[in-house]
Amino acid sequence: MRIGHAGKALLVAGATAAAISLPEAAVASAEPGAVPTTAVTCAVSGTVSISNVSRPQTGINYLARNLTVTGADSGISCADLRSDKSATGGHSIVGYSDTYAGYFPNSSCAAAGGTLNIKITWILDNGETQTSKVTENIPQGNIFGSLQGTGIVTTGLFSGALFETNSVLHDTVSHALQCATDVGVTSSTYTSTATVLQ
């Protein structure tokens, strides 16, 4: 959403795998010597809109531009792997949706990345919902590959936990042709995984 789920999401969604150190908040919330493990992971699908800051009617192409990115994801399926579900009243997470917005400076189809602010709604097995907010960083990478993001849950359910997305755009052949035009890619659909690690 995020263009990766986002999240998120383009540029949620990222790119070739890069070494990303754990954010300080995630390290601080973990037990000494503990390695964060997957608490919840969801397969999601989403849509992203991409707009050139200086010419909003255009999107991302092969020339570096400053871009705004907005979008939304909905869950296809979720696996709640927590042994302790007290934070959700003993209930499992069975669904996911989010909305996000962000800024990708100096980005092109060959090297896109930036920061997303994501608002997540978690759906429980009793129909109730809980929310989280996430700040996610997406390192620059080729939009035709896997866009990987890493961030921190800043408020709500799972506050302080590590959050990761891994997104893949659809229609990459048509996007490659669009990237060669002035207008570029202004929207896309994608699939992604969204994972909380504690």
URNORWO-V971458 format. One record per backbone hydrogen bond with DSSP energy under -1.0 kcal/mol. NH is the residue of the N-H (numbers start at 1). CO is the residue of the C=O. Records with the same first field share a line. If there is no record, write none. Layout:
BEGIN
NH=CO / CO
END
This chain:
BEGIN
1=2
2=8
5=7 / 8
8=2 / 6
9=1 / 2
11=9
12=13
27=23
28=24
29=25
34=31
39=196
40=196
41=79
42=194
43=77
44=192
45=74
46=190
47=72
48=188
49=70
50=186
51=68
52=58
53=66
58=55
59=183
60=185
62=179
65=107
67=104
68=51
69=102
70=49
71=100
72=47
73=98
74=45
75=96
76=43
77=43
79=41
81=39
88=85
89=86
90=85
91=88
94=123
95=123
97=121
98=73
99=119
100=71
101=117
102=69
103=115
104=67
107=65
108=111
109=61
112=141
114=138
115=103
116=136
117=101
118=134
119=99
120=132
121=97
122=130
123=95
124=128
125=92
127=124
130=122
132=120
133=155
134=118
135=152
136=116
137=150
138=114
141=112
143=109
145=142
147=167
149=165
150=137
151=163
152=135
153=161
154=133
155=133
157=131
159=156
160=153
161=158
162=197
163=151
164=195
165=149
166=193
167=147
168=191
170=189
175=171
176=172
177=173
178=174
179=175
181=178
185=60
188=48
190=46
191=168
192=44
193=166
194=42
195=164
196=40
197=162
198=37
END
